Amino acid sequence: MEEKTASKTDAPKRFAAQDLRGWLDRVEALGELKRVNGAHWNLELGCITELNNRQRGPCLLFDDIVDYPSGFRIVTGTTGTPARLAATLRLPTNLSTAELVKALREKSRDWSARAGDFPPQYVDSGPVLENIKSGVNLLEFPAPKWNELDGGRFLGTGDAVVTRGLESDWINVGTYRLMVHDERTCSLKIAPGHHGREQMEQHFRAGKPFPVIASLGHAPLLFLYASVELPAGVCEYDYIGAVMGEPVKVIRGELTGLPMPAAAEIVLEGFCRPGNMKEDGPFGEFLGYYSGHEVPEPVFEVERIYHRNDPILLGSPPGRPPQDFSYSKTMLRSALLHDALEKAGMPVVACWADEVGGGRTLLTVSVRQQYQGQARQVGLMASQCHVGAWLGRFVIVVDEDIDPSNLADVMWAVSTRCDPARDIQILERTWGTKMDPVSVTFDQKVPYHSRAVIDACRTYEYRDVFPPVAEASPEFQRQIREKWKDLLGTGD
Ligand SMILES: Cc1cc2nc3c(=O)[nH]c(=O)nc-3n(C[C@H](O)[C@H](O)[C@H](O)COP(=O)(O)O)c2cc1C
């Protein structure tokens, strides 16, 4: 067994801005970190995380996990509040959700444009090299069994899996779950259509092993963008380099040559090989069901582990929303959807990928209608553009007076401005997945699903004669609030 261990003092300070530990210090200073000692990896840690996320509690740092040495830690709930998400995105931490969406919108346009200016910077050393092991034991780390009906222990949830295709140099970083099979292997589940999947299939079609690097603990910024739809060809390292305003420092893996974050906590390196498949799941999925069935997925044969002293896993279990990442996904996907529609020339006022649908199945877009058919055009685009297409179900288009993030407002518009027979368009045979709980009701083997685009705008040609809204005008409301503020408050 080849093994190297370095002392803690080897961790250079120059990585602090890019690592999970610097981020934890920041969040602790905000008063949003709680330490939890003594929880069991088997279900207890998962249930604490679930209940904490449901009440939008603090970020939790678990230590002294039963059966594991002190210092082998797990963090959950990293980006569940506006302040923690803003801290991750280098934005002011005093913003409300509405202000944060706006700031994120403005910034994400800039980050997309500048990603190409921040390719990762290759360095020779970094904290992740403190321990290098080829005597692999995945259960050295406290992989949780998160939910009662899970088929195993999931080591990778908030992970960042680094891969490259055979046909280009484009490096992709995606969050794909890893379920432990034994000390040396785990499953790597990449859904069809996801970028890593295409890269894997290119290798398998050519009969070649697929090189993989999986980072299991890192600054939450990497997790945020590894798990959201950046366009094909954009490397997530470049994108987060633009967010940070400096390139991500990476080290070449000794076996695969793939770049791992130099400040990562734990990195696995190895290969998936054509034909080596094993049952994965079930797992509590992000729509709130055990809907991914036990099916064979590629086996990740881990040949090397790199880790920091006292390593920290970044756990982010899915499950019934609101869950560990539904708030951040809602925020990021809303911004990316806005970006995509604006680039397509649509007069979008605001977008919202609601948490109730895990940030995917329910999208609402408000528009300032300029011509007949435009509301439908926006709805169809939102339902089929890259960020909105996978596992979509409903797209609702509303007028600009409706706040898409206010579900009561949105459903009022649907209930009052939409004539179902005329204003709901169904698209059939669109991009589905077996992970969708309704899949069980379909006979078809390939998961095509349908979409509903709901036009809840005032009908364009009747907008001038559409009955006025029966509420006090904004100016009159303001005057009355001012006069009766002891009774009504300021309304802020
Ligand atoms: C915690 C978490 C776990 C996820 N697990 C998987 C998974 O196992 N397989 C998968 O294909 N996508 C999974 N996703 C969704 C992908 O990360 C997401 O769709 C991402 O955009 C895929 O990246 P890609 O388009 O570069 O392939 C997960 C997302 C999160 C937040």
The ligand as an SDF file (V2000), in Angstrom:
LIG
                    3D

 31 33  0  0  0  0  0  0  0  0999 V2000
  -27.6490   16.8110   -4.3450 C   0  0  0  0  0  0  0  0  0  0  0  0
  -27.8370   16.5550   -5.8170 C   0  0  0  0  0  0  0  0  0  0  0  0
  -27.7070   15.2830   -6.3180 C   0  0  0  0  0  0  0  0  0  0  0  0
  -27.8350   15.0280   -7.6900 C   0  0  0  0  0  0  0  0  0  0  0  0
  -27.6840   13.7690   -8.1490 N   0  0  0  0  0  0  0  0  0  0  0  0
  -27.7100   13.5240   -9.4650 C   0  0  0  0  0  0  0  0  0  0  0  0
  -27.4500   12.2090   -9.9620 C   0  0  0  0  0  0  0  0  0  0  0  0
  -27.2360   11.2580   -9.2080 O   0  0  0  0  0  0  0  0  0  0  0  0
  -27.4420   12.0430  -11.3130 N   0  0  0  0  0  0  0  0  0  0  0  0
  -27.6920   13.0730  -12.1810 C   0  0  0  0  0  0  0  0  0  0  0  0
  -27.6410   12.8510  -13.3840 O   0  0  0  0  0  0  0  0  0  0  0  0
  -27.9830   14.3200  -11.7420 N   0  0  0  0  0  0  0  0  0  0  0  0
  -27.9840   14.5660  -10.4060 C   0  0  0  0  0  0  0  0  0  0  0  0
  -28.2350   15.8190   -9.9420 N   0  0  0  0  0  0  0  0  0  0  0  0
  -28.5950   16.8920  -10.9050 C   0  0  0  0  0  0  0  0  0  0  0  0
  -27.3920   17.3680  -11.6790 C   0  0  0  0  0  0  0  0  0  0  0  0
  -26.3240   17.6650  -10.8190 O   0  0  0  0  0  0  0  0  0  0  0  0
  -27.7180   18.5980  -12.5220 C   0  0  0  0  0  0  0  0  0  0  0  0
  -28.7580   18.3010  -13.4110 O   0  0  0  0  0  0  0  0  0  0  0  0
  -26.5150   19.1260  -13.2870 C   0  0  0  0  0  0  0  0  0  0  0  0
  -26.9170   20.2140  -14.0780 O   0  0  0  0  0  0  0  0  0  0  0  0
  -25.9040   18.0700  -14.1540 C   0  0  0  0  0  0  0  0  0  0  0  0
  -24.7360   18.5870  -14.7220 O   0  0  0  0  0  0  0  0  0  0  0  0
  -24.4080   18.4250  -16.2580 P   0  0  0  0  0  0  0  0  0  0  0  0
  -25.5620   19.0320  -16.9960 O   0  0  0  0  0  0  0  0  0  0  0  0
  -23.1240   19.1580  -16.4150 O   0  0  0  0  0  0  0  0  0  0  0  0
  -24.2810   16.9670  -16.5180 O   0  0  0  0  0  0  0  0  0  0  0  0
  -28.1140   16.0960   -8.5870 C   0  0  0  0  0  0  0  0  0  0  0  0
  -28.2650   17.3820   -8.0770 C   0  0  0  0  0  0  0  0  0  0  0  0
  -28.1300   17.6260   -6.7080 C   0  0  0  0  0  0  0  0  0  0  0  0
  -28.2890   19.0290   -6.2000 C   0  0  0  0  0  0  0  0  0  0  0  0
  1  2  1  0
  2  3  1  0
  2 30  2  0
  3  4  2  0
  4  5  1  0
  4 28  1  0
  5  6  2  0
  6  7  1  0
  6 13  1  0
  7  8  2  0
  7  9  1  0
  9 10  1  0
 10 11  2  0
 10 12  1  0
 12 13  2  0
 13 14  1  0
 14 15  1  0
 14 28  1  0
 15 16  1  0
 16 17  1  0
 16 18  1  0
 18 19  1  0
 18 20  1  0
 20 21  1  0
 20 22  1  0
 22 23  1  0
 23 24  1  0
 24 25  2  0
 24 26  1  0
 24 27  1  0
 28 29  2  0
 29 30  1  0
 30 31  1  0
M  END
$$$$
